[in-house]
Amino acid sequence: MSNIQNPSTGYGLNQPLNVLAYVPILALRNPTNKDKAAYGSIWCNTAAGTTFILSSIGIGPNNYGWSEINGAEDFTSLTVSPGPISLTGTTTINITGNANTTIGSITGTGIASINGAPVNINSSILGADITYIGGGSGNVNINSFAAGDTNIGGGTGSVNITGVTNIGDSSSTATLIGIPLNLNATGAGDTNISGGTGAVNIGNSTGNTVIKGPTYINASASSAGVNIGNSATTMFISGSIGINVGTSNNITINSSGASGSVTIGNTTGNIALQGALSLLGPVQVLTGSGAPTSILAVNVGDLYINTTASTAPTRLYIATAAGSWTYFTSNA
């Protein structure tokens, strides 16, 4: 334990004796609250290379407060000008405060870069908290130089991208074009692309657009129409197509009164219709095994084809009134 140092004195010009600065205390350990010294005394741990200053003396024998000069300190404000500032290791900024944290300046010409290890922005805060990236008049570039994947979303919350959003820039060589872009690739939350009133364009005139998994077009807007394709181009749908599967709604093809032809099927494949075929009039064409029952005759002119007929008079029937059929002889 150190002792209280008496101030050193030296002969001066203006007065006989001047008080000199305290000589630093040299030791092989850090000071404790039992180490006595005068205010402002310097303690140097020559083994660890650390330095302390006596900043407080309390009441009692063990109340000497030493503050490490080259250690962590608390500041009410800190301005470093002109800089630069280099922070290494784990860095925490405004972890408990409610004030805004600003990195970079929207009025400056410099670039605020976050490079190196993965960067989490508001990754551990759930609920009503909102994280804003951008918001000013400048550009916001996400993964514009690196070759790694960029994942937007992935948690349980929704990812909303509104307004004019450009991902990739064909006019800049610094932006990587064609890298995989995953929107909400691993999460169960919704990913909404443009929630406003503007048009949403996916794909282009030269590249293919592949949409995997169940796809709903205009599923939540029951009063709005769903348009696929346009009048100037031909639309091809390959593979099995289920339209209105599992519901009782009507399916209307070319209901707008357009003068163009409606072609279903081709010259080599079969066209299978399940249920009655209704023609304008209204007239329906029915098929079945055996002679038709009266309940099937609804409209005058309805036709019925007996798929198990063995004679010419029993193959074809026509409705003469609701509930009434008469056969007509077909070619033998």
DRENTIDREN-981874 format. One line per 10 residues: number of its first residue (from 1); for each residue x, y, z of C-alpha. Coordinates in Angstrom, 3 decimals. Layout:
// residues N
NUM = X,Y,Z  ...
This chain:
// residues 332
1 = 0.000,0.000,0.000  1.358,3.411,-0.961  1.652,6.369,1.341  0.587,9.975,0.975  3.261,11.811,-0.912  4.473,15.135,0.317  4.776,17.731,-2.427  8.277,18.346,-3.714  9.623,21.868,-3.705  12.304,23.648,-5.680
11 = 13.943,27.046,-5.692  12.283,29.558,-7.992  12.916,32.979,-9.430  9.805,34.825,-8.304  9.595,33.173,-4.872  12.019,31.192,-2.785  10.246,27.797,-3.076  7.864,26.485,-5.822  5.624,23.402,-5.485  6.689,20.801,-8.056
21 = 4.570,18.106,-9.750  4.237,14.729,-8.060  6.598,12.046,-9.287  4.654,9.132,-10.929  4.272,6.016,-8.798  5.875,3.016,-10.487  4.527,-0.442,-9.572  4.057,-3.955,-10.973  0.284,-3.973,-10.298  -2.807,-1.806,-10.593
31 = -3.792,0.463,-7.693  -6.648,-0.351,-5.299  -8.847,1.803,-3.090  -6.340,1.256,-0.297  -3.476,2.948,-2.133  -3.011,6.435,-0.742  -1.870,9.370,-2.795  -2.673,13.018,-3.405  -5.210,14.270,-5.955  -3.839,14.072,-9.478
41 = -1.166,11.481,-8.665  -0.161,9.189,-11.545  0.200,5.408,-11.063  2.008,3.408,-13.738  1.753,-0.395,-13.876  5.011,-1.100,-15.683  4.198,-4.808,-16.084  0.799,-4.345,-17.784  1.492,-0.983,-19.436  -1.547,0.694,-17.855
51 = -1.805,4.132,-16.263  -4.125,5.453,-13.549  -4.854,8.831,-11.995  -6.255,9.479,-8.518  -9.516,11.289,-9.178  -11.381,10.977,-5.832  -10.723,10.588,-2.116  -13.581,9.567,0.135  -14.068,9.423,3.877  -12.290,6.505,5.484
61 = -9.034,4.611,4.963  -10.097,2.643,1.848  -11.762,5.240,-0.374  -9.123,6.228,-2.880  -10.570,6.271,-6.386  -8.182,5.521,-9.220  -9.343,5.972,-12.837  -7.590,4.195,-15.681  -6.419,6.717,-18.220  -6.213,4.391,-21.233
71 = -9.362,2.367,-20.402  -13.092,2.823,-21.032  -14.560,6.174,-20.063  -18.077,7.646,-19.966  -18.603,10.974,-21.723  -21.656,13.205,-21.844  -20.483,14.397,-25.271  -17.539,13.721,-27.523  -16.364,15.533,-30.627  -13.393,14.363,-32.660
81 = -12.314,16.794,-35.327  -10.974,16.393,-37.907  -10.618,12.619,-37.343  -10.433,9.942,-38.702  -11.892,7.631,-36.029  -10.967,3.946,-35.956  -12.987,1.576,-33.743  -11.825,-2.018,-33.389  -13.436,-4.933,-31.591  -17.050,-5.104,-30.432
91 = -18.601,-1.632,-30.762  -21.917,-0.665,-29.209  -23.583,2.605,-30.237  -26.606,3.998,-28.374  -27.685,0.582,-27.098  -29.814,1.957,-24.216  -30.545,5.506,-25.314  -33.658,6.840,-27.002  -31.904,9.450,-29.118  -31.368,9.123,-32.866
101 = -28.189,7.492,-34.134  -26.884,9.054,-37.342  -24.045,7.569,-39.374  -22.964,9.665,-42.324  -24.581,12.827,-43.656  -27.143,13.268,-46.423  -25.621,16.655,-47.270  -22.005,15.504,-47.458  -20.184,14.033,-50.432  -18.525,11.202,-48.517
111 = -19.652,7.573,-48.464  -20.741,5.809,-45.267  -19.552,2.209,-45.706  -20.198,-0.779,-43.454  -17.838,-3.492,-44.583  -16.420,-6.756,-43.343  -18.366,-8.995,-40.973  -22.165,-9.425,-41.121  -24.058,-6.293,-40.073  -27.371,-6.589,-38.194
121 = -29.666,-3.557,-38.308  -32.477,-3.760,-35.754  -32.154,-7.553,-35.921  -33.072,-8.243,-32.284  -35.899,-5.746,-31.899  -39.354,-7.153,-32.605  -42.788,-5.623,-32.356  -43.674,-2.090,-33.334  -40.104,-0.854,-33.850  -39.308,0.269,-37.386
131 = -35.911,0.334,-39.046  -35.484,2.902,-41.824  -32.751,2.537,-44.420  -32.547,5.651,-46.521  -35.335,8.185,-46.518  -33.408,11.113,-47.944  -32.802,12.162,-51.519  -29.664,10.060,-51.983  -29.291,6.515,-53.251  -29.238,3.487,-50.948
141 = -27.012,0.705,-52.292  -27.324,-2.751,-50.764  -24.586,-5.211,-51.711  -23.627,-3.145,-54.751  -19.996,-4.287,-54.784  -19.798,-7.655,-53.027  -20.419,-11.059,-54.581  -22.274,-12.509,-51.574  -26.012,-13.062,-51.313  -28.282,-10.252,-50.121
151 = -31.333,-11.452,-48.189  -34.155,-9.014,-47.469  -36.628,-10.434,-45.007  -36.417,-13.862,-43.474  -38.121,-13.174,-40.160  -41.771,-13.211,-39.170  -42.506,-9.619,-40.182  -43.544,-8.281,-43.574  -41.087,-6.700,-45.993  -42.652,-3.788,-47.867
161 = -40.849,-2.176,-50.795  -42.837,0.801,-52.046  -42.269,3.506,-54.603  -39.810,3.245,-57.472  -37.352,0.536,-56.421  -34.370,-0.288,-58.624  -32.393,-3.425,-57.779  -29.314,-3.521,-59.953  -28.172,-0.827,-62.340  -27.268,-1.695,-65.920
171 = -25.568,1.687,-66.451  -23.006,1.150,-63.690  -20.099,-1.295,-63.866  -19.711,-1.200,-60.088  -23.050,-2.936,-59.533  -23.176,-6.678,-60.068  -25.920,-7.593,-62.518  -27.426,-11.065,-62.579  -26.571,-12.242,-59.070  -29.323,-14.240,-57.305
181 = -31.784,-11.978,-55.505  -33.769,-13.644,-52.725  -36.698,-11.759,-51.255  -37.782,-13.370,-47.977  -36.057,-16.597,-49.051  -36.055,-18.350,-45.681  -38.826,-16.719,-43.667  -42.545,-17.261,-43.322  -43.481,-13.574,-43.408  -45.212,-11.872,-46.326
191 = -43.155,-10.077,-48.959  -45.076,-7.270,-50.648  -43.629,-5.667,-53.766  -45.260,-2.265,-54.248  -48.279,-1.743,-52.073  -49.252,1.461,-53.810  -51.275,2.278,-56.901  -48.477,2.043,-59.453  -47.908,-0.818,-61.878  -45.621,-3.722,-60.907
201 = -43.475,-5.075,-63.743  -41.708,-8.427,-63.280  -39.351,-9.629,-65.985  -38.587,-8.090,-69.367  -39.088,-8.689,-73.055  -36.017,-10.889,-73.545  -35.472,-12.905,-70.340  -37.614,-15.684,-68.886  -39.623,-15.126,-65.712  -40.022,-18.204,-63.504
211 = -42.426,-18.161,-60.534  -42.232,-21.262,-58.350  -44.749,-22.511,-55.817  -48.455,-21.637,-55.560  -49.072,-18.292,-57.270  -52.122,-16.109,-56.672  -52.923,-13.213,-58.987  -55.270,-10.612,-57.566  -56.422,-13.135,-54.968  -57.551,-10.568,-52.398
221 = -59.314,-8.099,-54.719  -62.537,-9.893,-55.678  -63.989,-6.935,-57.575  -60.970,-6.288,-59.791  -60.275,-8.153,-63.010  -57.251,-10.335,-63.647  -55.648,-9.816,-67.065  -53.072,-12.286,-68.364  -51.464,-11.389,-71.656  -52.681,-8.696,-74.039
231 = -54.297,-8.311,-77.447  -51.046,-7.777,-79.330  -49.135,-10.911,-78.310  -49.799,-14.634,-78.132  -49.829,-16.258,-74.692  -48.789,-19.904,-74.281  -49.560,-21.960,-71.184  -47.926,-25.381,-71.087  -48.631,-28.291,-68.774  -51.847,-29.143,-66.954
241 = -54.080,-26.138,-66.234  -56.702,-26.088,-63.497  -59.118,-23.167,-63.775  -61.586,-22.548,-60.957  -60.810,-25.941,-59.424  -62.920,-26.834,-56.417  -65.385,-23.907,-56.642  -68.824,-23.402,-58.157  -68.122,-20.128,-59.943  -68.674,-19.823,-63.676
251 = -65.776,-19.775,-66.121  -66.275,-17.371,-69.024  -63.901,-17.195,-71.985  -63.989,-14.061,-74.148  -66.979,-12.554,-72.329  -66.251,-8.950,-73.309  -67.937,-9.279,-76.702  -64.740,-9.079,-78.686  -64.855,-10.148,-82.326  -61.762,-12.356,-82.138
261 = -61.989,-16.119,-82.342  -61.634,-18.365,-79.297  -59.676,-21.534,-80.080  -59.585,-24.395,-77.595  -57.346,-27.399,-78.233  -55.471,-28.304,-81.400  -55.694,-30.683,-84.356  -53.947,-33.598,-82.618  -55.008,-33.502,-78.956  -58.366,-34.388,-77.395
271 = -60.727,-31.902,-75.748  -62.509,-33.357,-72.708  -65.537,-31.511,-71.278  -67.032,-32.658,-67.994  -70.675,-31.794,-67.330  -73.115,-30.196,-69.757  -72.015,-28.048,-72.687  -74.220,-24.948,-72.842  -74.643,-23.147,-76.169  -76.211,-19.769,-76.888
281 = -79.983,-19.887,-76.969  -79.675,-21.374,-74.315  -79.145,-24.950,-75.511  -77.131,-27.681,-73.817  -75.564,-30.870,-75.156  -75.642,-33.824,-72.751  -74.226,-37.339,-72.812  -75.000,-40.391,-70.724  -75.552,-44.120,-70.523  -79.017,-45.172,-71.614
291 = -82.053,-43.109,-72.544  -82.296,-39.622,-70.947  -84.593,-38.956,-67.986  -87.209,-36.221,-68.232  -85.472,-34.071,-65.628  -82.525,-33.547,-67.996  -84.708,-31.796,-70.584  -84.612,-28.091,-69.662  -84.659,-26.083,-72.874  -86.306,-26.740,-76.207
301 = -83.534,-27.940,-78.485  -81.385,-29.607,-75.819  -79.502,-32.564,-77.292  -78.700,-35.882,-75.635  -76.253,-38.557,-76.861  -76.734,-42.108,-75.591  -73.215,-43.553,-75.229  -74.486,-47.155,-74.846  -77.047,-47.224,-77.681  -77.039,-50.288,-79.918
311 = -79.667,-49.200,-82.488  -80.020,-46.155,-84.723  -83.293,-44.855,-83.147  -81.840,-44.829,-79.616  -78.635,-42.920,-80.207  -79.828,-39.268,-80.348  -82.573,-37.354,-78.486  -83.879,-33.774,-78.667  -85.981,-31.909,-76.082  -89.337,-30.767,-77.457
321 = -90.277,-29.086,-74.166  -89.054,-28.883,-70.578  -89.148,-32.472,-69.221  -89.931,-34.050,-72.607  -87.586,-35.893,-75.007  -88.109,-37.383,-78.454  -85.597,-39.481,-80.290  -84.520,-38.979,-83.874  -82.948,-41.664,-85.967  -79.220,-41.384,-86.730
331 = -77.418,-42.981,-89.644  -76.954,-46.717,-89.111
